[in-house]
Amino acid sequence: MTPWWRHQLFWPVVLVVLGMYLLVHNLGYIRDDIFWPVVLIVLGVYLIVRRART
């Protein structure tokens, strides 16, 4: 089994998400002071739910 970061779709998805973030940020739809805390909270909830399923 390959590590999750070596999966063939991981890096393309990272680049697409980063590009979408930068585009939306430049258009003024996202404020940095709200965005990163929300991302960290969502990531934490995802990790907790994923671990609870196993």
Distance bins in CASP14 RR format, pairs under 12 A and 6 or more apart:
PFRMAT RR
TARGET T0000
AUTHOR 0000-0000-0000
RMODE 2
METHOD distances of the structure
MODEL  1
1 7 0 0 0 0 0 1 0 0 0 0 0
2 8 0 0 0 0 1 0 0 0 0 0 0
2 9 0 0 0 0 0 1 0 0 0 0 0
2 10 0 0 0 0 1 0 0 0 0 0 0
3 10 0 0 0 0 1 0 0 0 0 0 0
4 10 1 0 0 1 0 0 0 0 0 0 0
4 11 0 0 0 0 0 1 0 0 0 0 0
4 13 0 0 0 0 0 1 0 0 0 0 0
4 14 0 0 0 0 0 1 0 0 0 0 0
4 50 0 0 0 0 0 1 0 0 0 0 0
5 11 0 0 0 0 1 0 0 0 0 0 0
5 13 0 0 0 0 0 1 0 0 0 0 0
5 14 0 0 0 0 1 0 0 0 0 0 0
7 13 0 0 0 0 1 0 0 0 0 0 0
7 14 0 0 0 0 0 1 0 0 0 0 0
9 15 0 0 0 0 0 1 0 0 0 0 0
9 16 0 0 0 0 1 0 0 0 0 0 0
9 17 0 0 0 0 0 1 0 0 0 0 0
10 16 0 0 0 0 0 1 0 0 0 0 0
10 17 0 0 0 0 0 1 0 0 0 0 0
11 17 0 0 0 0 0 1 0 0 0 0 0
11 18 0 0 0 0 0 1 0 0 0 0 0
12 18 0 0 0 0 0 1 0 0 0 0 0
12 19 0 0 0 0 0 1 0 0 0 0 0
13 19 0 0 0 0 0 1 0 0 0 0 0
13 20 0 0 0 0 0 1 0 0 0 0 0
14 20 0 0 0 0 0 1 0 0 0 0 0
14 21 0 0 0 0 0 1 0 0 0 0 0
15 21 0 0 0 0 0 1 0 0 0 0 0
15 22 0 0 0 0 0 1 0 0 0 0 0
16 22 0 0 0 0 0 1 0 0 0 0 0
16 23 0 0 0 0 0 1 0 0 0 0 0
17 23 0 0 0 0 0 1 0 0 0 0 0
17 24 0 0 0 0 0 1 0 0 0 0 0
17 39 0 0 0 0 0 1 0 0 0 0 0
18 24 0 0 0 0 0 1 0 0 0 0 0
18 25 0 0 0 0 0 1 0 0 0 0 0
18 39 0 0 0 0 0 1 0 0 0 0 0
19 25 0 0 0 0 1 0 0 0 0 0 0
19 26 0 0 0 0 1 0 0 0 0 0 0
19 27 0 0 0 0 0 1 0 0 0 0 0
20 26 0 0 0 0 0 1 0 0 0 0 0
20 27 0 0 0 0 0 1 0 0 0 0 0
20 29 0 0 0 0 0 1 0 0 0 0 0
20 30 0 0 0 0 0 1 0 0 0 0 0
21 27 0 0 0 0 0 1 0 0 0 0 0
21 28 0 0 0 0 0 1 0 0 0 0 0
21 29 0 0 0 0 0 1 0 0 0 0 0
21 30 1 0 0 1 0 0 0 0 0 0 0
21 32 0 0 0 0 0 1 0 0 0 0 0
21 35 1 0 0 1 0 0 0 0 0 0 0
21 36 0 0 0 0 0 1 0 0 0 0 0
21 39 0 0 0 0 1 0 0 0 0 0 0
22 28 0 0 0 0 0 1 0 0 0 0 0
22 29 0 0 0 0 0 1 0 0 0 0 0
22 30 0 0 0 0 1 0 0 0 0 0 0
22 32 0 0 0 0 0 1 0 0 0 0 0
22 35 0 0 0 0 0 1 0 0 0 0 0
23 29 0 0 0 0 1 0 0 0 0 0 0
23 30 0 0 0 0 1 0 0 0 0 0 0
24 30 1 0 1 0 0 0 0 0 0 0 0
24 31 0 0 0 0 0 1 0 0 0 0 0
24 32 0 0 0 0 0 1 0 0 0 0 0
24 35 0 0 0 0 1 0 0 0 0 0 0
25 31 0 0 0 0 1 0 0 0 0 0 0
25 32 1 0 0 1 0 0 0 0 0 0 0
25 34 0 0 0 0 0 1 0 0 0 0 0
25 35 1 0 0 1 0 0 0 0 0 0 0
25 36 0 0 0 0 0 1 0 0 0 0 0
26 32 0 0 0 0 0 1 0 0 0 0 0
28 35 0 0 0 0 0 1 0 0 0 0 0
29 35 0 0 0 0 1 0 0 0 0 0 0
30 36 0 0 0 0 1 0 0 0 0 0 0
30 38 0 0 0 0 1 0 0 0 0 0 0
30 39 0 0 0 0 0 1 0 0 0 0 0
31 37 0 0 0 0 0 1 0 0 0 0 0
31 38 0 0 0 0 0 1 0 0 0 0 0
32 38 0 0 0 0 0 1 0 0 0 0 0
32 39 0 0 0 0 0 1 0 0 0 0 0
34 40 0 0 0 0 0 1 0 0 0 0 0
34 41 0 0 0 0 0 1 0 0 0 0 0
35 41 0 0 0 0 0 1 0 0 0 0 0
35 42 0 0 0 0 0 1 0 0 0 0 0
36 42 0 0 0 0 0 1 0 0 0 0 0
36 43 0 0 0 0 0 1 0 0 0 0 0
37 43 0 0 0 0 0 1 0 0 0 0 0
37 44 0 0 0 0 0 1 0 0 0 0 0
38 44 0 0 0 0 0 1 0 0 0 0 0
38 45 0 0 0 0 0 1 0 0 0 0 0
39 45 0 0 0 0 0 1 0 0 0 0 0
39 46 0 0 0 0 0 1 0 0 0 0 0
40 46 0 0 0 0 0 1 0 0 0 0 0
40 47 0 0 0 0 0 1 0 0 0 0 0
41 47 0 0 0 0 0 1 0 0 0 0 0
41 48 0 0 0 0 0 1 0 0 0 0 0
42 48 0 0 0 0 0 1 0 0 0 0 0
42 49 0 0 0 0 0 1 0 0 0 0 0
43 49 0 0 0 0 0 1 0 0 0 0 0
43 50 0 0 0 0 0 1 0 0 0 0 0
44 50 0 0 0 0 1 0 0 0 0 0 0
44 51 0 0 0 0 1 0 0 0 0 0 0
44 52 0 0 0 0 0 1 0 0 0 0 0
45 51 0 0 0 0 0 1 0 0 0 0 0
45 52 0 0 0 0 0 1 0 0 0 0 0
46 52 0 0 0 0 0 1 0 0 0 0 0
46 53 0 0 0 0 0 1 0 0 0 0 0
47 53 0 0 0 0 0 1 0 0 0 0 0
47 54 0 0 0 0 0 1 0 0 0 0 0
48 54 0 0 0 0 0 1 0 0 0 0 0
END
